[in-house]
Every structure is written in C-alpha cells, then in structure tokens.
Amino acid sequence: MTCLAIDIGNTSTTLGLMSGHRAMHVDRHPSNCDVGENIERTIRKVVGKRDVEGVVLCSVVPAATKRWRRAVRKTLQMTPLEVRHDMSLNIAIDYPRPETIGPDRIANACGAVAQYGAPVIVADFGTALTFDVVSAAGAYIGGVIAPGLPLMADYFSEKTALLPHIDIRGRVHRVGRSTKGAMRIGARIGYRGMVREIVEHLRQDAREANAALCATGGHAGWVLKDIKMPCKIDPNLTLVGLRVIWEMSTRHPTPDTLETGSQLTSKRKST
C-alpha cells in the first residue's frame, strides 16, 4: 500500500511517497513558491509513474491547505485525508482542548510511537521548536513550544540596529572573535542548553523519566550534535506519522500500527 504524505509547514512543505514506514521519495517545496502550477509539478515529481492509493496531509497554514487540496485533486484525482485529533490514531489524546493541537504534532506523536514505542518525547526543529510527550499509557498529554532557530536569527537582525543576519550553520569557535561568531555560539550552544533543560523538565513533570527522545526537522542534527543525550534523529518522522494515520483511517494498518500503550512500552524495553 503506497500513499503520498504531505506536511505543510510555515517555511516549506515536505512530501514523501510512503510504502509502509519507509519513504521511497522525499522532496521539499518552499512556501514562497506555493502556487498552483508549482505544487502540481512537485506532486508529479514525487509520485512519478507509481500507483498511489491515497493522500494524507497535515498543515499549520490554512490558506496553503486549500491550494494543496486543489492541486492533489487536479493531479491525482484524489481528495487528501486531512489530519484531525478525532481520527482513528495509534495513540489516545489526553488533552484539555484537543482541537487546538497542531496536526503536525499529532503526526509526530503517532510516528514516534510507531517507531520507538511509548513513553516518548518528540522534538521537532522547524520554524518553531516543539516538544510533544506520549505517556507510557500511549496517550498524548501535551508538550512545549519554543522559538525555532530561524526565528531567533531573524529576530536579531530585525529588532536591533547593529546585529547582522547570520547563517546559523557557520563554524562555531569556543569564544566569539567577531559579532557573527559570537551570535553563532549563542545560537548553537545556548539553543542546545535550552533543548536539554526542556527535555529534563518534561521527563520530571510528566513522570516519564525513561521516555525515549527522538527528533526531527531541518536543524535537528546540527543542534543535537555532541549533545551527550541519547536521541534518535529521524528526518522523516512526520511523514511516517502521516502514513500511520492514513493506515488507521483506511483500515489497512500494519501490525506495528495496531500496538498501543503497554504493548509498545514492553516492546521498547525488550529491544
């Protein structure tokens, strides 16, 4: 069973042609090129001549959702399944107002449980930095939202008279010997410290001290390098979660998708 998974974000949209939990072809579409013909071209590029049995998407940009929905219908003659909190999921939702949970965060949680079991903490390094927690019982219980690295870099240059815009991926020395060098240290080392503190806080507050930690998003590998904290970096985690949700909703789940709560906890402890 092959499906097209689409993750619509503020900066870019990621598409993946998914077979089981494996991404056969992944591409990214920048938001500033988010117009009909460009979207249709990207969809055709990812799908190629393969047969697609369904399309699933999550979006944090409502205006873009409409454009992608139209393009999918025109290109593939399918209506995409759009992620909501009240769908069939491989996790429970234990949250006061579940309709306010970002659909990308739901997809991340579903993907993390399918890949790594429960309890689990997911960190997504996108335009915003989000953390989501799934308890040992297999329930989404909440998380944390912090500024993403791109927002921090943009804010410095936009809100100060003298600080420049920096490439956060530049070389980092022990001591900043220039303005840009000093800013890169603050971005990388300071950000890494923030991540570590948030993870420790979540493990204590959620009483899930043994929760696995996994990360996704474009800056995950760069920020977490040498962090000295066990963490699985999974670039396609959101797409995997979308695939899991599509499987559950179309009643074609794989065995792993059906496992929840204590089953997944036992599975992770035994590996």
N, C-alpha and C positions, 0 to 999 in steps of 0.2 A: 504494500500500500504506500503510494507516494503522494505527498501533499506539499504545497507551497506555503511556507510560513513567512509572514511579513511583520516586522517590528518597526513601527513608525515612531521615530523619536524627534526631539526638538532640533537636533543638528543634522541627523541623517536617518535614512531608512535602510534597514538591513533585510535582505531577502535570502531565504535558504530553501533549496529543494531537498526535502527531508524523506529519507527512507528509514523507517524505524527511528532510532535515536541518532542516526548518522546523517550529517549534512553532505549531500553529494555535490552541491554547487552553492556557494555563498557570494553575494555581491552587495555593495553598499551604494546607495543613491543619495547624494547631498540634497538637503532640504531646499537650497537656493535654486535647484533645477527641478523643483517639484511641479511640473506642468504635464498635461495630458500625454503628449507625444513622447516626452522623455520617459515617463512612467511606463507607458506601453512598451517602449523599446527595452527598458530594463527587465520587465517581466518576460519578454520573449527571449532575451539573452540568458536568463537564469533557467527557464524551462527548456529551451531548445526544442528538440523534437520528441521529448519524453512525454509519456502519458501522465497526466496529473489527475488524481481522483478527488482532490478537494483543496480549498484555500482557507487558511486561518490567519487572522491578523489581530494585533494589539496596537493601540495608538494612544499617545498622550497629546496629540494635536488634532482636535475635532475637525478643523477645516480641511486638513490633509486627508483625513479618513474618507471624506466624501470623494475626493479626487482619486484615491487609490481604489475605492469601491467601484467607481465608474470604469476605471481602467481595467480592473480584473474582469468585470462583466463583459467589456468590449473585447478583450484579448483572449480570454479563456472560456467565455460564455458560462461563467460560474458566479454565484454570489458568495463572497467570503464569509466565513464564520467569524464573528467579532467577539472577543473575549469579554466576559462579564463575571461578576462574583457569584451569580446564582446558577452557573452552568454545572454540568457534571465534571467534577475535578477529582484528582487523586489526593487532595488534601481537604480537610474541613476548614471552615472560616470561623474563627472565634474573635470577632472584632466588632466594636460598638456600631459603627456605620459602614458596613462592608461595601456599600455602593461608592464610597469615597476612595477605595483602594485603587491605585493606578493599575490598569490591566497588564502593563509590563511587569509590575511587581508580582501580580498573581502568576504570570507566566514564569517568572524567575523562580518562584517558590515551587511551582509544580515541576519544573525542570530539575531543581536541586534535589527534591525528594526522590524523583525517578532515578537520578544519577548517584546520589550519595546517601540516601536514607534520611531518617529523622532521629534526633533533632538536628537542625542545620541552620546556619546563618548565611545569607547570600549578600554579598556586596556588589553593587553594580556601579562601575565608574563611567558614568555618562556625563551629560551636561550638568545634571545633579548627581550627587553621590548618595545612593540609597542603600539601606541595610534592611533586610527582611528576615524574620525569625519564624521558623516552623518548629513547634514543640515536639517532645518525644511522643506525644499522642497523635502526631500527624496533623496538627491544626495550625493554620496561620494566625499568629497572635499580635502582629504589629512590627514596628521597626523604627528606623531613624532616617531622616532626610537632612543632608548637609550640602553645602555648595560644592559643585564639581570643580575640578582643576581649570577647565576653560573659563568658567565664570570668575574664578579668582584672578586669573591672568587678565581678563578683560576689565574687571573692576579696577585693578591697579591703574591701568592706563587711562580709563575713562574718568576716574574720580580724583586723580592727582595731576598737578601741573607739570611735574618733572619726571615722574617714573615712566619708563618706556613700556611698550608691549613686548613681552618676551616669548620666545619659543621654550616652553617648559621642558622639552626633551633635550635641551642642550646639556653640555658637560657640567657636572657638579663637582666643585672642589671642596675641601674641608673648610676653608674660610673664603668668603666672597672678596675678590680683589677688584671687582667692578660692580656697578649698580645692578647690571643684569645677572652677574654671578651671584650676588647676594640674594637677589629675588629668586633665583632658581633653587638655592639652598632652602629658602623659606618654603617654596612650593613643594619640593620633594621631601625634605627631611621633616618639615613641620606637618605636611599632609600625612606622611607615614605615621607620625606620632598620633595624629588625630584618629586615624583608622584603628590603630592599636588600642587606644583608650576607649573608643566606641565599642569595639568588639568585646573588650573585657567588661565594660558596663553591661552590655546585653547579656553576656553569659551569667553575670551575677544577678541581674534584675529578672531575667527570665528563668532563673534556677536551672539553666541548661549548661552546666559547666563543661560537659563533654560534647557540646554541639560541634559538628563539623563546620568548617569555614570554607566557602567557595566564593570565587569572584569572577565577574565578567565585565565587559565594557572595554572600550579602547585604551584606557590608561591603566588597566589593572596590572598588567605585567610590569610596567615601568615603575609604578608606585610601590608595588609589593616586593620588588627585587631586594633581596637581603633583609627582609623584614624580620626574619627569625621567628616566624609564626606559621605553623602548618596550615597551608591553604592550597586548595585546588583551583587553578586558573582555567576557566572554561569559556573560551571566546563565543561559543555557540549555545550557551546555556538558555538564553531566552528563546531561541528557535526550537530547542529541544522541548522546552515547556509548552510552546505553542503546539508542537506535534502531539504531545501527551494530551493536551486539552482537546485537540481535534479527534484523536483516537477515542477518548471517553465520550465525546458528544456524538460521534458517528457509530458508536457501539462496535468498534473494531480494536479494543485495547490489546496491547501486548501483555504477557504475564507480569512484567515488572510494573506496568502502569496500574495494575489491579492491587498491588501491595500497598498497604497504608499503615500508619501508626506503629504499633508494636512489632509488626512483621518487619518493617523497614529498619527499625531500631535493632532488632535481633540480627538482621542481615548485615548491617554495618559493623556490629561488634564482632561478628564471626569472620570478617574479611581482614 
